[in-house]
Amino acid sequence: MEFTGFSKKTLPFLKAIRANNNKEWFDAHKREYEELILNPSRAFVIEMGEHLQALEPTINAEPKINQSLFRIYRDIRRMGANKEPIKSRIGIIFWQGKGSRLQSSSFYLHFSPDELLVAVGIRWFEKPLLEAFREYIGDEEKRIELDEVLQELSACGYQILPHGYKRYPQGFHSHMPSAEVSLYKGVAAMQILEPTLIEDGEKFIATLYKIYEDMLPLHKIMYAVSLKVKED
C-alpha cells in the first residue's frame, strides 16, 4: 500500500473516539479504525522507514503493533494511568538498537486532533540507561558535545526536554563544564506542528525528514549512550 497521507476523516475519527470512549463503540467502528488509522500507519512506517534508513541504516521500522505502531487500547491497570480505554493519540516510533524501543534512541511522532509532535532522543531513563548516560557524560568532551548539540537545536527553534533533577548527581558539580546536562531524566528534542499535516503525504514525509535530519546528531549521541547499558 502506497502512503499518500492520512484521510481528512482521520482527525475527526479521533475526536469521535474521545466522545465515545468505550469498547462497545470502538468495536462497532473497527473497520473505520483500520481504514483511517491502522492501514495508513503501516504504509507510513514503510515509507518513512526507508527515508530514515538513509540516515541510519540499522533503524528499526516495523509496521506492526507493539513494534513501530502502538496499541490503540490503553493499559488502564497501571496506577495513575488514564482510565479511558481507547487512545485518541496515535504514536509511531522508529528506534535503533536491540533493546526496548522506549529505552533506545528513536525517531518518534504522535498525532491527535490537538497536535502533531515530532521528537528524537529518549524521553526518560530507566535505571540501567540513567547509569549509562551518567557514565557517558562523565567524559568532559562528550558532555560538552551533547550540551552544544542541544544548544544548537534550541537555537533552531526546537524544544528540549526540561531538566528532571534539581540537584547534581554524585560525580557532577556546578563548576564542571556543561554540568547541567547531568540534571536530565531523559534527553530529547521536539517540535509541535499542526496535525492536519498528516493529510498531505508528500509534505508530511518531507517535513519529518528535515526535522529528523536536523536532530540526527542528538540521535547519534543517545544511541552511543544506549550502547553503554550493562546487561544483567
Secondary structure, 3 states (H helix, E strand, C coil): CCCCCCCCCHHHHHHHHHHCCCHHHHHHCHHHHHHHHHHHHHHHHHHHHHHHHHHCCCEECCCCECCCECCCECCCCCCCCCCCCECCCEEEEEEECCCCHHHCCEEEEEECCCCEEEEEEECCCCHHHHHHHHHHHCCHHHHHHHHHHHHHHHHCCCEECCCCCCCCCCCCCCCCCCHHHHHCCCEEEEEEECHHHHHCHHHHHHHHHHHHHHCHHHHHHHHHHHCCCCCC
